[in-house]
Amino acid sequence: MSAPTNPSLTIAPPCDHLEIDNSSRHEEVPKVVKELLSSWASKECYEHISLVSMPSQEKVIAMVEQAKRVLFPGYFTRSKLHAANLEYYIGKQTTDLYEQTAEQITMAIRHNCRRDEMPCTNCEGRGHRMALAFIQALPKVAAILATDVRAALQGDPATKSPDEVIFCYPGLLATIIFRLAHELYLLGVPIIPRIMTEYAHNQTGIDIHPGATIGSSFFIDHGTGVVIGETTVIGDNVRIYQGVTLGALSLPRDAGEKMRNKKRHPTIEDDVIVYSNTTILGGDTVIGAGSVIGGNIWLTESVAPGTKVLLKRPELIYANSL
């Protein structure tokens, strides 16, 4: 009878993959690199090789989160707030936000100047002036966001408190970010407003261009799939549901130049409700005040104030599958 073997003394067979064998193709990589360099040199593809850095997506998103802490004290913070430290806290957060914003705006302006070969535009001075104007707009933004929260509480019986709306509602998150981005858009800040609203789009499925004009007491219920175009004008006390598109009519291939700075998206007047999966298109289309637009509607023409637009009930067919 042989003695039992000690598993710890068992020698494993050598690994077959310790050495690079003939399957390696490292030598082919430099050829691809040369092709990429050739494409960039001929401007067939896009690149950004410059001494001037573009704004940082991560830092712009950090700006959004910082602004949320300023606009809604106590909601997005880890520290406890009370009357004794509130002024210090808001002062610190707002000062940090100003510094972050000035840095990113300066980078955006400097990048545009280099890209378009413009003469010096004093990017650092302009960046700080724009950042200050943005900070000065925050009290106005906080006041209008308060109306948006109240609109959600009044319009949605499923919510029980403002805390739930502020913490949980994607429609409010998209609206917060839009209202911040819109202020920067009005100041003429390059690229940063779009980074902000595309962050909101990624987080919520709600796509609002920072150039849109949206009044107070705005409520997006559920929200997934909502699209609001650049030249859309929305009045006060408007409610829209998931899947709504406020867009442009069919555009030509060269619309980028021909249609820029022209009204392409609809106007929604005060006290309008637009139900789910409805599409409203065109810069001349006006939905009159107090109108109700039902679900699954396609509109390319104006609607008089106080109108209900409803889709005729479809005929349902019930078939017995047995």
C-alpha positions as CSV (number, residue, x, y, z in Angstrom):
1,M,0.0,0.0,0.0
2,S,1.6,3.3,-1.2
3,A,1.8,6.3,1.1
4,P,-0.7,9.1,0.5
5,T,0.7,12.0,-1.6
6,N,0.8,15.6,-0.3
7,P,-1.3,17.8,-2.6
8,S,0.9,20.8,-1.6
9,L,3.9,19.1,-3.2
10,T,2.2,18.4,-6.5
11,I,4.0,20.2,-9.4
12,A,1.6,21.8,-11.9
13,P,2.3,21.4,-15.6
14,P,4.0,24.4,-17.2
15,C,1.6,27.0,-18.8
16,D,1.4,26.9,-22.6
17,H,0.9,30.7,-22.8
18,L,3.9,32.1,-20.9
19,E,5.7,32.8,-24.1
20,I,4.5,34.9,-27.1
21,D,4.1,32.5,-29.9
22,N,3.7,33.0,-33.7
23,S,0.1,34.2,-33.3
24,S,1.3,37.7,-32.2
25,R,0.7,40.5,-34.7
26,H,2.3,43.5,-32.9
27,E,4.3,44.4,-36.1
28,E,1.0,45.2,-37.9
29,V,0.0,48.0,-35.4
30,P,2.4,50.7,-36.7
31,K,0.8,50.5,-40.1
32,V,-2.6,51.3,-38.6
33,V,-1.1,54.2,-36.7
34,K,0.3,55.7,-39.9
35,E,-3.1,55.4,-41.6
36,L,-4.8,57.2,-38.7
37,L,-2.1,60.0,-38.8
38,S,-2.7,60.3,-42.5
39,S,-6.5,60.6,-42.1
40,W,-6.1,63.4,-39.4
41,A,-3.5,65.2,-41.5
42,S,-5.9,65.3,-44.5
43,K,-8.8,66.4,-42.3
44,E,-10.9,63.4,-43.4
45,C,-11.5,62.6,-39.8
46,Y,-11.8,64.8,-36.7
47,E,-9.2,65.3,-34.1
48,H,-8.3,67.8,-31.4
49,I,-4.5,68.2,-31.2
50,S,-3.8,71.5,-29.7
51,L,-2.0,73.2,-26.8
52,V,-5.4,74.5,-25.7
53,S,-7.5,72.0,-23.8
54,M,-11.2,71.7,-24.2
55,P,-13.5,71.9,-21.2
56,S,-13.6,68.8,-19.1
57,Q,-16.9,66.8,-19.2
58,E,-16.2,65.5,-15.7
59,K,-15.7,69.0,-14.3
60,V,-18.8,70.4,-16.0
61,I,-20.8,67.5,-14.5
62,A,-19.2,68.4,-11.1
63,M,-20.4,72.0,-11.7
64,V,-23.9,70.7,-12.1
65,E,-23.7,68.7,-8.9
66,Q,-22.2,71.7,-7.1
67,A,-25.0,73.9,-8.3
68,K,-27.6,71.5,-7.0
69,R,-26.1,71.7,-3.6
70,V,-26.4,75.5,-3.7
71,L,-30.0,75.5,-5.1
72,F,-31.3,72.9,-2.8
73,P,-29.4,73.2,0.5
74,G,-29.5,70.1,2.6
75,Y,-30.8,67.8,-0.2
76,F,-27.5,66.8,-1.9
77,T,-25.1,67.2,1.0
78,R,-23.4,64.8,3.4
79,S,-23.0,67.3,6.1
80,K,-25.8,68.4,8.4
81,L,-27.0,72.0,8.0
82,H,-28.5,74.3,10.5
83,A,-29.1,78.0,10.9
84,A,-25.6,78.6,12.5
85,N,-23.6,77.2,9.6
86,L,-25.9,77.8,6.6
87,E,-24.4,81.1,5.5
88,Y,-20.9,79.7,5.7
89,Y,-21.9,76.5,3.8
90,I,-23.7,78.4,1.0
91,G,-20.8,80.9,0.8
92,K,-18.3,78.1,0.4
93,Q,-20.3,76.1,-2.1
94,T,-21.1,79.2,-4.2
95,T,-17.5,80.4,-4.2
96,D,-16.3,77.0,-5.3
97,L,-18.9,76.9,-8.0
98,Y,-17.8,80.3,-9.3
99,E,-14.2,79.2,-9.5
100,Q,-15.0,75.9,-11.3
101,T,-17.3,77.8,-13.7
102,A,-14.8,80.5,-14.5
103,E,-12.1,77.9,-15.2
104,Q,-14.3,75.8,-17.6
105,I,-15.7,78.9,-19.4
106,T,-12.2,80.3,-19.9
107,M,-11.1,77.0,-21.5
108,A,-14.2,76.9,-23.7
109,I,-13.6,80.5,-25.0
110,R,-9.9,79.8,-25.5
111,H,-10.6,76.7,-27.4
112,N,-13.0,78.5,-29.7
113,C,-10.5,81.2,-30.4
114,R,-7.8,78.8,-31.3
115,R,-10.1,76.7,-33.5
116,D,-11.4,79.7,-35.4
117,E,-8.0,81.5,-35.5
118,M,-9.5,84.5,-33.8
119,P,-7.5,87.4,-32.4
120,C,-7.2,87.6,-28.6
121,T,-10.5,88.0,-26.9
122,N,-9.3,88.2,-23.3
123,C,-10.7,84.8,-22.6
124,E,-9.7,84.8,-18.9
125,G,-11.4,88.1,-18.2
126,R,-14.5,87.1,-20.2
127,G,-14.6,83.8,-18.4
128,H,-14.7,85.4,-15.0
129,R,-17.3,87.9,-16.0
130,M,-19.5,85.2,-17.5
131,A,-19.0,83.0,-14.4
132,L,-20.1,85.9,-12.1
133,A,-23.2,86.6,-14.3
134,F,-24.1,82.9,-14.0
135,I,-23.7,83.0,-10.2
136,Q,-25.8,86.2,-10.0
137,A,-28.5,84.4,-11.9
138,L,-28.8,81.6,-9.3
139,P,-31.4,83.3,-7.0
140,K,-33.6,83.6,-10.0
141,V,-33.1,80.0,-11.0
142,A,-33.8,78.8,-7.4
143,A,-37.1,80.8,-7.4
144,I,-38.3,79.4,-10.7
145,L,-37.3,75.9,-9.7
146,A,-39.5,76.3,-6.6
147,T,-42.5,76.8,-9.0
148,D,-41.5,73.6,-10.9
149,V,-41.5,71.6,-7.7
150,R,-44.9,73.0,-6.7
151,A,-46.2,72.2,-10.2
152,A,-45.2,68.5,-9.7
153,L,-46.9,68.4,-6.3
154,Q,-50.1,69.9,-7.8
155,G,-50.1,67.8,-11.0
156,D,-49.1,64.4,-9.7
157,P,-51.3,62.6,-7.1
158,A,-48.6,59.9,-6.9
159,T,-46.2,62.1,-5.0
160,K,-46.4,62.7,-1.3
161,S,-43.8,65.4,-0.6
162,P,-41.4,67.9,-2.2
163,D,-38.5,65.7,-1.0
164,E,-39.8,62.9,-3.3
165,V,-40.0,65.3,-6.2
166,I,-36.5,66.7,-5.6
167,F,-34.7,63.4,-5.0
168,C,-36.5,61.1,-7.3
169,Y,-38.2,62.8,-10.3
170,P,-36.3,62.6,-13.5
171,G,-38.4,65.4,-15.0
172,L,-37.2,67.8,-12.3
173,L,-33.6,66.7,-12.6
174,A,-33.7,67.5,-16.3
175,T,-35.4,70.8,-15.6
176,I,-32.8,71.8,-13.0
177,I,-30.0,71.1,-15.4
178,F,-31.8,72.8,-18.3
179,R,-32.3,76.0,-16.3
180,L,-28.7,76.1,-15.3
181,A,-27.5,75.4,-18.9
182,H,-30.0,78.0,-20.3
183,E,-28.4,80.8,-18.2
184,L,-24.9,79.9,-19.7
185,Y,-26.5,79.7,-23.2
186,L,-27.9,83.2,-22.8
187,L,-24.5,84.4,-21.8
188,G,-23.0,83.0,-25.0
189,V,-20.8,80.4,-23.3
190,P,-19.6,77.8,-25.9
191,I,-20.2,74.0,-25.6
192,I,-20.6,73.9,-21.8
193,P,-24.5,74.2,-21.9
194,R,-24.7,71.3,-24.3
195,I,-22.4,69.2,-22.2
196,M,-24.8,69.9,-19.3
197,T,-28.0,69.1,-21.1
198,E,-26.6,65.9,-22.7
199,Y,-25.6,64.8,-19.2
200,A,-29.2,65.3,-18.2
201,H,-30.3,63.4,-21.3
202,N,-28.0,60.5,-20.4
203,Q,-29.3,60.4,-16.8
204,T,-33.1,60.8,-17.5
205,G,-33.8,60.1,-21.2
206,I,-35.1,63.7,-21.5
207,D,-33.5,65.8,-24.2
208,I,-33.9,69.6,-23.7
209,H,-31.8,71.9,-25.8
210,P,-30.3,74.7,-23.6
211,G,-31.6,77.3,-26.1
212,A,-35.2,76.5,-25.5
213,T,-37.3,79.0,-23.6
214,I,-39.4,77.5,-20.7
215,G,-41.6,79.4,-18.4
216,S,-42.4,78.8,-14.7
217,S,-44.3,75.9,-13.1
218,F,-43.1,73.5,-15.7
219,F,-43.8,69.8,-15.1
220,I,-42.6,66.8,-17.0
221,D,-44.4,63.7,-15.8
222,H,-42.5,60.4,-16.1
223,G,-40.4,62.0,-18.8
224,T,-38.6,59.2,-20.7
225,G,-38.3,60.0,-24.4
226,V,-39.2,63.7,-24.2
227,V,-37.5,65.9,-26.8
228,I,-37.6,69.7,-26.7
229,G,-35.8,71.5,-29.6
230,E,-33.6,74.6,-29.5
231,T,-36.1,77.2,-30.6
232,T,-39.1,75.8,-28.7
233,V,-41.0,78.4,-26.6
234,I,-43.0,77.1,-23.6
235,G,-45.2,79.4,-21.5
236,D,-46.1,79.1,-17.8
237,N,-47.9,76.2,-16.1
238,V,-47.3,73.7,-18.9
239,R,-47.3,69.9,-18.3
240,I,-46.0,67.3,-20.7
241,Y,-45.8,63.6,-20.5
242,Q,-43.4,60.9,-21.6
243,G,-42.6,60.5,-25.3
244,V,-43.6,64.0,-26.3
245,T,-41.5,65.6,-29.1
246,L,-41.5,69.4,-29.7
247,G,-39.4,69.3,-32.8
248,A,-38.7,70.7,-36.3
249,L,-40.3,69.8,-39.6
250,S,-38.3,67.8,-42.1
251,L,-35.1,69.7,-42.8
252,P,-32.9,69.8,-45.9
253,R,-29.4,68.2,-45.9
254,D,-27.8,71.7,-45.6
255,A,-30.1,72.8,-42.8
256,G,-27.0,73.3,-40.5
257,E,-26.3,76.6,-42.2
258,K,-29.7,77.6,-43.9
259,M,-31.8,77.1,-40.8
260,R,-29.5,78.2,-38.0
261,N,-30.9,81.0,-35.9
262,K,-34.4,80.5,-37.4
263,K,-37.5,79.5,-35.5
264,R,-37.8,75.7,-36.2
265,H,-39.7,74.4,-33.2
266,P,-43.2,75.0,-31.9
267,T,-44.6,77.5,-29.3
268,I,-46.6,76.1,-26.4
269,E,-48.6,78.9,-24.7
270,D,-49.6,79.0,-21.0
271,D,-51.6,76.3,-19.2
272,V,-51.3,73.7,-21.9
273,I,-51.2,69.9,-21.2
274,V,-49.6,67.6,-23.8
275,Y,-50.1,63.9,-23.2
276,S,-47.8,61.0,-23.9
277,N,-46.2,60.1,-27.3
278,T,-47.5,63.2,-29.0
279,T,-45.4,65.0,-31.7
280,I,-45.7,68.7,-32.4
281,L,-43.5,70.1,-35.2
282,G,-42.7,73.3,-36.9
283,G,-41.6,76.9,-36.0
284,D,-44.9,78.4,-37.0
285,T,-47.0,75.9,-35.0
286,V,-48.6,77.5,-31.9
287,I,-50.6,75.6,-29.3
288,G,-53.0,78.1,-27.8
289,A,-53.3,78.8,-24.1
290,G,-55.4,76.4,-22.1
291,S,-55.4,73.7,-24.8
292,V,-55.2,70.0,-24.1
293,I,-53.4,67.8,-26.6
294,G,-54.2,64.1,-26.2
295,G,-51.9,61.2,-26.6
296,N,-50.5,59.8,-29.8
297,I,-51.3,63.0,-31.7
298,W,-49.2,64.3,-34.7
299,L,-49.5,68.1,-35.1
300,T,-47.9,70.4,-37.7
301,E,-50.5,73.2,-37.5
302,S,-51.5,75.7,-34.9
303,V,-54.3,75.1,-32.4
304,A,-56.6,77.9,-31.1
305,P,-56.6,78.7,-27.4
306,G,-58.8,76.4,-25.2
307,T,-58.9,73.6,-27.8
308,K,-59.0,69.9,-27.0
309,V,-57.3,67.8,-29.7
310,L,-58.1,64.1,-29.3
311,L,-57.5,61.0,-31.5
312,K,-60.6,59.2,-32.5
313,R,-60.8,55.9,-30.7
314,P,-59.3,53.1,-32.7
315,E,-61.3,50.0,-33.6
316,L,-60.0,47.1,-31.5
317,I,-60.2,43.6,-32.9
318,Y,-60.5,40.6,-30.5
319,A,-59.6,37.3,-32.0
320,N,-60.0,34.0,-30.3
321,S,-56.7,32.2,-30.4
322,L,-58.1,28.8,-29.3
